[in-house]
Amino acid sequence: MNRLKYLISALTLGVLLSTAAQANEHEERIRSALASMGLAVERVRPAAELEGYYQVFTQQGVFYISSDATRLVAGKVFSVGAEPTDLTEQGMMQVRQELVAESQGLVISYPAENERYRVTVFTDHTCPYCRQLHEQMEQYNARGISVDYLAFPRSGMGTKSARELTNVWCSAHANRELDNAMAGSPPASSGMCNVNLAEHVALSRQMGVTGTPAIITPAGGLIGGFLPPEQLLNELQSRSR
């Protein structure tokens, strides 16, 4: 009996190692093929919604590519039936949840005392709707909505906006500096620090964010644009049912 258990365990381990090696081989082939096309790959995952394909997140957008790296597809995958389902978005929701978990060390948080929902918001202090959202932070918190901020410099890296956002995130008093920046006061220069805003931008690309404010729900959904506190609460409640 013990010998049989050992053989089964050895076979199982062999299959897992073989599968992992094959996946690594596919990923290397995919990265090489896309690099030759000038596409900078940030993330690769098997596409459960499209058999035989991988979903790739690049600096130029999200694509599907066959495991042999010979066919590239741009677009969404839908199930066909009485009620078509956006399978690509379902996969993206899972990815966003993973990325939110990975980004916890990067956020500036405004926690609710009695938290019911925690959302992640990509923001830019030069964005009028971002300022409108931030002005109502107490009302979001009062409704049990905690807000974690990530930066999204709308004008791009290397711009004044990006430098000011970097100063905010570098500050030892980041919440205060962000409050001031949202109110129109330029954040104080904090000198050198290890904050790299490119990490925030890379996260935004992988989550499908194209503008601010962009709200990531606890389930990984993406809400593009500003929602007042009560409306956001209603939206979160409806999405959690």
C-alpha positions in Angstrom: 0.0 0.0 0.0 2.8 2.4 0.9 4.6 1.6 -2.4 1.4 2.4 -4.3 1.0 5.7 -2.5 4.6 6.5 -3.3 4.1 5.7 -7.0 0.9 7.8 -7.2 2.7 10.7 -5.5 5.6 10.4 -7.8 3.4 10.3 -10.9 1.4 13.3 -9.7 4.6 15.3 -9.1 5.9 14.4 -12.5 2.7 15.6 -14.2 2.8 18.9 -12.2 6.5 19.5 -13.1 5.9 18.7 -16.7 2.9 21.1 -16.9 4.8 23.9 -15.2 7.8 23.4 -17.6 5.4 23.5 -20.6 3.8 26.7 -19.2 7.2 28.3 -18.8 8.1 27.3 -22.3 4.9 28.8 -23.7 5.5 32.0 -21.8 9.1 32.4 -22.9 8.0 31.8 -26.5 5.2 34.4 -26.2 7.3 37.0 -24.6 9.9 36.6 -27.3 7.4 36.8 -30.1 5.7 39.9 -28.8 9.1 41.6 -28.1 9.9 41.1 -31.7 6.7 43.1 -32.5 7.7 45.9 -30.2 5.2 44.9 -27.5 6.4 45.2 -23.9 4.8 42.4 -21.9 3.9 43.1 -18.3 1.9 39.9 -17.4 1.0 36.6 -19.0 -1.8 34.3 -17.9 -3.6 31.2 -19.3 -6.9 32.4 -20.9 -9.5 30.1 -19.4 -12.1 31.9 -21.6 -10.2 30.9 -24.8 -8.8 27.4 -25.0 -5.3 27.2 -26.3 -4.6 30.9 -25.7 -2.9 33.1 -23.2 -4.0 36.6 -22.2 -1.1 39.0 -22.3 -1.0 42.5 -20.7 1.3 44.8 -22.5 2.2 48.5 -22.4 0.1 48.8 -25.6 -3.0 47.0 -24.3 -4.4 43.5 -23.6 -4.3 40.8 -26.2 -4.8 37.0 -26.6 -2.1 34.9 -28.2 -2.0 31.2 -29.0 0.3 29.0 -27.0 2.6 28.5 -30.0 2.8 32.3 -30.4 1.6 32.2 -34.0 -1.8 34.0 -33.7 -2.6 37.3 -31.9 -6.1 38.4 -31.2 -7.3 41.9 -30.1 -10.8 42.0 -28.7 -13.1 40.4 -26.2 -14.5 36.9 -25.8 -18.2 36.4 -25.2 -20.1 33.3 -24.4 -23.0 32.6 -26.8 -26.5 32.0 -25.5 -29.7 33.6 -24.4 -27.7 36.0 -22.2 -24.2 36.5 -23.7 -21.5 36.9 -21.1 -18.4 39.0 -21.4 -15.8 36.3 -20.5 -12.9 38.6 -21.0 -14.2 41.0 -18.3 -14.8 38.1 -15.9 -11.1 37.2 -16.3 -10.1 40.8 -15.9 -12.0 41.0 -12.6 -9.9 38.2 -11.2 -6.7 39.8 -12.4 -7.7 43.2 -10.9 -8.3 41.5 -7.5 -4.9 39.9 -7.7 -3.3 43.2 -8.6 -5.1 45.1 -5.9 -3.7 42.6 -3.3 -0.2 43.0 -4.8 -0.4 46.9 -4.6 -1.2 47.3 -0.9 2.2 48.6 -0.1 1.8 51.4 -2.7 -1.6 52.9 -1.7 -2.5 56.0 0.3 -5.5 54.9 2.4 -8.6 56.7 3.8 -10.2 54.0 5.9 -13.8 54.0 7.0 -14.4 53.5 10.7 -17.1 50.9 10.0 -15.9 49.5 6.8 -18.4 47.7 4.5 -16.5 48.0 1.2 -12.9 48.9 0.2 -12.3 50.3 -3.2 -9.1 51.2 -5.0 -9.2 54.5 -6.9 -6.6 55.7 -9.5 -6.4 59.4 -9.1 -4.7 62.6 -10.3 -4.9 65.8 -8.3 -5.2 67.8 -11.6 -8.4 65.9 -12.5 -11.5 68.0 -11.5 -13.7 64.9 -10.9 -10.9 63.4 -8.7 -11.0 66.5 -6.6 -14.8 66.3 -6.4 -14.5 62.7 -5.2 -11.8 63.6 -2.7 -13.8 66.6 -1.3 -16.5 64.1 -0.3 -14.2 61.6 1.4 -15.9 61.9 4.8 -19.2 61.0 3.2 -17.8 57.9 1.5 -16.2 56.9 4.8 -19.5 57.6 6.7 -21.2 55.1 4.4 -18.6 52.4 5.2 -16.6 52.9 2.0 -12.8 52.8 2.5 -10.7 54.3 -0.3 -7.2 53.2 -1.3 -5.5 55.6 -3.8 -3.1 54.8 -6.5 -1.6 57.5 -8.8 -2.4 57.9 -12.4 -0.7 61.0 -13.9 -3.0 61.9 -16.8 -0.4 63.9 -18.6 2.2 61.1 -18.5 5.4 60.3 -16.8 8.1 63.0 -16.7 5.5 65.8 -16.4 4.7 68.3 -13.6 1.7 66.3 -12.6 3.8 63.1 -12.2 6.5 64.9 -10.3 3.9 66.4 -7.9 2.2 63.0 -7.4 5.6 61.5 -6.7 6.2 64.2 -4.0 2.8 63.3 -2.5 3.6 59.6 -2.3 7.1 60.2 -1.0 5.9 62.4 1.8 6.0 61.1 5.4 2.6 62.8 5.7 1.1 61.5 2.4 -2.5 61.9 3.4 -2.0 65.6 4.3 0.0 66.3 1.2 -2.7 64.6 -1.0 -5.4 66.7 0.8 -3.5 69.8 0.0 -2.8 68.9 -3.6 -6.5 68.1 -4.1 -7.3 71.5 -2.7 -4.9 73.2 -5.2 -1.8 73.6 -3.1 1.3 72.1 -4.8 2.9 69.4 -2.7 6.2 70.1 -1.0 9.2 68.6 -2.7 10.3 65.6 -0.6 13.7 65.1 -2.3 14.8 61.6 -3.2 12.7 58.6 -2.2 12.1 55.0 -3.5 8.6 55.7 -4.8 8.4 54.7 -8.5 5.2 56.0 -10.1 5.8 53.8 -13.1 4.6 50.9 -10.9 1.3 52.6 -10.5 1.0 53.2 -14.2 1.9 49.6 -15.0 -0.9 48.5 -12.6 -3.4 50.8 -14.3 -2.6 49.4 -17.7 -3.0 45.8 -16.5 -6.4 46.7 -14.9 -7.6 48.4 -18.1 -7.7 51.9 -16.7 -7.6 54.7 -19.2 -8.6 57.8 -17.2 -9.4 59.2 -13.8 -11.0 58.7 -11.4 -11.1 54.9 -12.0 -12.7 52.9 -9.2 -11.9 49.2 -8.7 -14.6 47.4 -6.7 -13.9 44.6 -4.2 -15.0 42.1 -6.8 -12.6 43.4 -9.3 -15.0 45.4 -11.4 -14.0 48.7 -13.0 -16.1 51.9 -12.7 -14.8 54.6 -15.0 -15.5 58.0 -13.7 -16.9 59.8 -10.6 -19.9 58.6 -8.6 -21.3 60.5 -5.6 -21.1 58.7 -2.2 -24.7 57.4 -2.2 -24.6 56.4 -5.8 -21.3 54.5 -5.3 -22.8 52.7 -2.3 -25.8 51.6 -4.3 -23.5 50.4 -7.1 -21.4 48.4 -4.7 -24.4 46.9 -3.1 -25.9 45.9 -6.4 -22.7 44.3 -7.6 -22.3 42.3 -4.4 -25.7 40.6 -4.7 
